[in-house]
Amino acid sequence: MSTSMASLSWSMARARIGGLVAVGCAVLGGAAMITVSVVLATTALSSHVPTDRLADADVVVSAQQQYPVVEDIDIPLTERVTVPADVIDEVARVPGVAEVAADLTFQVVLADTGARIDARSWDLAALSDPDLQGHAPGGSPDLLVDAQTAADTGLELGDTTTLSIFGEPRTFRVTGIADVPGAGVFVDAETAATLSGRSEGAVDLIAMTVAPDADPEAVAEDVSAALADTDLVVSTGEARGDAESVTGGGARGELLALAASLASTLTILIGCITAGAMSVSVANQRRDLALLRAVGATPRQVRRLVATQASIVAAVVLMPGIALGYLASGVFAGRLTGAGMLPTGIPLALTPFAVPIVGVLMLAAVQVAARSASFRASRMPATEAVAESRVEPRTPSRTRTVIGGLLIASSVPQSILPLLWRNETAFVAAVTGTLVAIIGFALAGPVIVRAVTGRVVQRASAVAGPSTWLAVHHTRAFSLRTAGSVTVLALAIGLTVAQIASGATLTNATAAEHDAGLVADATVTGSLSQADLDDLVTEDGVEAAVPLVSTTVLRTSTFAGDVSTAPHPALAVGHGASDVIDPDVVAGDLEDLHGDTVALSSPTSGSWDAAVGDTIELTLDNGATVEPTVVAVYERGFGFSGVMLSTDVLAEHGDPRWYDMALVAGDPSAVATWASSRPGVESSAGAALSGDDESGAEQTINLFVLLPMLLYILMAVANSLAASTGRRRHELATLRVIGMTRRQILSMVRREAVITAILAIGAGMLVAVLPMTLLGLGFLGEPWPHGPWWMVPGIAGLIAVMATTSTSWAARRALRTPPATVLAAQD
Amino acid sequence: MSSLLRTRTTPHLAASTALSLRAVTKAYDGSVTALDDVSLDVPRGAFLAVMGPSGSGKSTLLHCASGLDTPSSGAVVLGDVELSRLSETRRTTLRRGRIGFIFQAYNLVPSLTVEQNITLPLRLAHARPDRAWLEELVGRIGLAELLQRRPGELSGGQQQRVAIARSLAARPDIVFADEPTGALDLDTAGEVLALLRDLVDEFGQTVVMVTHDPGAAAWAHDTVVMKDGRIHQRFARPTAAELASCLTQLRTLA
């Protein structure tokens, strides 16, 4: 039997192609989506940002730009981790190293225009011996300008120009212009070290060329050996690109995290959809399978037959699916680049690697789904199998219903959590509660559908026309079939509403806290140094000018013996914060937020077990470890982050920096007058926090991930609905013979689809709209799901239209064959 | 030959004629001729069996006579209506009011109870069920105890009884039965046929039954035997043995 299994599967499958089309679509879409996440993951793991300024360096030494996390993806650090100066001498001594150049970049502002540009040490560029007009910078006030910047600013050889070095004006003379990669101005290494304010001469990275007869790889190994007692990274070849770009390496970490989270969501989703499609296909073939059992096939053989059949279909669509995935990853990567999650210029790893991974995953999914879908059909006694093949309605198992009920019940406390706690934990609980409830509904669905339609049946018997009456009866009697479609549709609704509404709630909560907590009179933006702000405060009528910086801190915690490190968004604020923001302090005093101090939101304070006066250990975004003292605890953790550092902490453990914005307390017109005298600095009355763009980009990405999944679900349900309607041609023929007109049948089928859609919309609303309403109530005091107004009606309408069109289409097709033919062909 | 069957059509149907086929021909794809110039009258209150070997055209005859299919040429007249000229929808509405069907596979709607199945044609026609008639029918057929069951809970014989009750619920002019006992064992088949015959005799119901079983056909008043799309021979009140030998003869001829 086993040799002919494939051909037997195929001939049986051809006769019941409808159900298998659904399986094919499920596999096709699944393969495409997994391919996208594999491409993203391989890109993250293997692709490198192209080298630009390091193109002529053979070996590069840089610091570890990731915070190592045990048993998880390392956390990327978004600010440059520096290399100690003494390493320069150490690597210079390694045999085979020809030239060594330390790279150092900092930012200066052109006093004339207020434009912020990169200033670099000339040494690295000098390695490639570029053509230049004039000469290389020899020492202050020599300045070399790259050709691009010269064109942008109009600087020419011999011109003098004033640069603001973190607020301190300094005059330079342009002594050279060169066409070198990496726009900016160049000074000699010593001047760069002084001006950057870098402590103890630390540099960004060290680049080396090797002697003409030396092998760069061998030299790199010797350099590694020389640096064995440090955690510095030695790179050659393509990997140099990651050392060059801080964000490149970091974005790759983010990309990997995105791919990982996509993969886990997709596994559940594709598993569900494939299993659903498979069970439709098995139901379509139930009679054939029963007959096989009757002629002596063992249950195992029946399962293998179903699995083989599905595998053939999967194999057919696998390659097109993967090809589609490759195409889609290009589009998706474009989106990610647009949102700043993927560095421009990083090549996508379109490796054939995806083929075996996707192939194995999808075939395994199909095998498991097929075998479990056919489990019941394959184990029935042969005689009963033939009998049951005619009588479809069956009772769902009790255990299934009970487990489903328990899951639904367990989701209730999760959705109530936002009413009790206003923090991320409650937020996440509400969202996962939705998913738990949907899974519960998938299990308890048949009984719920039966109960709901039972009531409708009683009413419908009295008033409804025959089409509606029959439609309600069918829905009820085939509650297992109905519940299958209802569940998947409810999943689509629930997922979409939860995703959009939770995002919108968070955005709105943040905005509401900003409204309440930003008490500044004016906002200044542009390139601002601490010296500039100190100057602003000396103006008449200005009381405080407080810089704000968004950053990230890492916190390592131990829970039940497991050490875990997680990044937390943080806000760094300058002195006098209490004059410009009101984060609703409940303990301590914001006035004390200077020096080595931190303030925490109350949920953060609670989960870190840190009260006012305690000292906590944090890692900054440049890898530095700090131990600030908690001076205040506040309530508005959405608007002002969970962690609020004093900018002193950043200054103490990092380079001098330019601020992008500051909040000002005092007379807005005085601020405006001050700003107008400074090129590139703007002021506005009132307080506004930037950073909303970032969450907008994140929501776009979420939507961009959600949309294909939603389409995938809808397509799968449309297929299943069409297939299970097609399966009813015999029943429809009977109804026609006993006197039901085409119109009555179409209207009956349409009404069934409408009932299915209404049940799905109801269930989806319950599992998503209720938790999201509570979330809105808890976080914003507004008891409705947040998000665009068209969200709920839009998705409900989409589901209804999709359900009715796919069923009507299949019913029309089924009606095309004369009923006599259908009934004659039945046995 | 019986007076029930006439080879020539009459210009005006006698009031006692339930169904009349006039020179009906049915050809598929222009080549296969399933029915070849068949004319046949079925008087009211008659129980007519149609027999013949496979492919003799007996199923096609039933489909054309009942309006499930339309003839290529010729006319099918049910009472005073010429079926073959009506649209699909008109034929459907006519079917549910005036024609009953009984199939080999029962073809009950599994999601409905026995009672709902029986009244389904009435419901589809938006007709008010005649309670007294239904009660009498259900009692006569022996379904009174089973009304709230679903088809899946019934034996084959019981399901076929439900199908018979359904076919009669609207008091149709004529009932077509297609191998009604094909799926039943001998004893149950006998009971079902006896019931059909009784209903014909008691209620004056007209029934046309297609069967390949001489034993089943013998329960009818008259039998026509078909061969190659034509009516080969007609029997008035034949015995099963007569019919069997006729069929055997046909087989040896072929």
Interface residues (C-beta under 8 A of the other chain):
Chain A: R390 V391 E392 P393 G465 P466 W469 L470 H473 H474 R476 A477 F478 E731 T734 L735 R736 V737 I738 G739 M740 T741 R742 R743 Q744 P818 P819 A820 L823 A824 Q826 D827
Chain B: S59 H63 L68 D69 E88 T89 T92 T93 R95 R96 G97 F101 F103 Q104 A105 N107 L108 V109 P110 S111 L112 Q116 L120 P121 R123 L124 A125 H126 R150 P151 G152 R166
